[in-house]
Amino acid sequence: MGVMVFRGFALWIIVPAVFLIWLLLAPIRALRRILGIGRPARLRQYVTWADECFIAILERTVLRPLGIRQPWPRWPKRDDVQAETSLLDAV
């Protein structure tokens, strides 16, 4: 339970940080959209990927003695999002 509480508090830091990074990358996304290079990722994809990476970090550090381990998450394709993070996860 302590790990879930820690994850909830960490999401209050991770989500705003990902939002700021997403805003900083807006010119690159606009340029890619104009040039027609791939589809730009949505903000929800960035947040979900960051959350999954944070969970993987927890599993490789805090939960390692319990034998829980998953591979590092890959960047999902636009239509291949299995789990999504919402603002209610941090509550």
N, C-alpha and C positions, 0 to 999 in steps of 0.2 A: 504494500500500500504506500509505503514511503517513496518508492520509485515513481508511482503514478502522481503523487503530490508534487514531487520534484519536477516531473514532466509538465504538469499543469502550470507551475510557476515559470518554468523555462519557456513555455509557449508565449507568455506575456512579453518575453524578450525576443524570441525568435520571429514571431509574426511581424512586429513592427520593423525589425531589421530586414526581413525579406521584402517587406513593402518598400522600404527605402532603396534597396538594391534594385527592385523591379522598376521604381521610378527613374533611377539613374540609367537603367538600360533602355528606357523608352526611346531615345534617339536611334539606337541600334535596331530596335524592333521596327520602328517606322521606316528606316532605310531598307531593312529586309523585306518589309511589306511592299514598298515601292518597287524594289528590284524583283519581287516575286520569288524570293528564296525561302522556301518552306513556309510553314505557318507559325506565327508567333505564339508562344506559350501564354496561357492565361495566368493571372495572379494566383488562382487556386492551385494550379500545377506547381508553381514555385513553392508555395507554402506547404503543400503536401509532400513534395520531395524533401524539403528542409526538415520537416517533422519526421519522415522516415529515416533520414540520415541521423537525426538526433537519437531516435530509438535504437538504431544500429550501434551508435557510439555507446549508449547506455548498456546494450547487451554485451558489447566487447569489453566493458570496464566493470561496471557495478554488478551486473548479472552473470559475469563470466564464471565465477565459482559454482553457479547453479547449473552450468552446462547449456545455457540458453544462448544460441548464436544463430544469426541469419546472415546471408551475404549482403554486401553493400548494395543499396538500391540504385538502379540505373535510372537515367532520365527517361520518364515515360513519354510515349508518343501521344499525340493530342487525343486520340480516340481510345487510348489504352489505359485510362486511369481507373484503377480498381478501388482504391480507397481515397477518400477526400477528407481533408482536415477542415473543420469549421471553427468558428469562434466559440462554440459551446464546448469544445474539447478542453479549453483552458479554464473552464468553470469547475 
